[in-house]
Amino acid sequence: MPVARFLLAAVIAAALPGCKSKEFASQGKGTLSQPDVVMEADPPPPFAYWAPEGSTIRNHPREPEIWIAETDGGSKRYYFGDRCRASAYQHLVGRPTDALPEKPAGVVWREACTNCAVQSDVNRARMNVSYDENTGLIEAISCG
């Protein structure tokens, strides 16, 4: 069984550079940006667009399906999967917050500036939209 898991992880990792979210691709938005990262996670996350350029991605030591991207400077970014379908909205990063579509019924979104205080709870089904308070431009869209 460990060999099969390793082979599956290898196949997924090999597919990462060109992977697309099905919804994202079907909307004609293009390919998700894939930064240059070191992939040490086994299994790897389904996407790496969330990781900073040059970071190393590892599995969370205690929580399956949570990944951590760490840079040489020690900063960390956590990835809680794509349950909220944030991958379908990555084309909005760098655009103003008014470019966001109307929130679908029954969906949980949180919009907050990157320096604003937010509750530190984690809800993997919630989409978080972080924007620059001065420019109003979206800096990140993620689940958590």
Secondary structure, DSSP 4 states (H G I P E B T S, - for coil): -HHHHHHHHHHHHHHGGG---HHHHHTT--PPP----EE--SSPPS--TTSPTT-EEEE-SS-TT-EEEE-TTS-EEEE--STT-GGGGGGGTTSBGGGSPPPPTT--EEEEETTS-------TTPEEEEE-TTT-BEEEEEE-
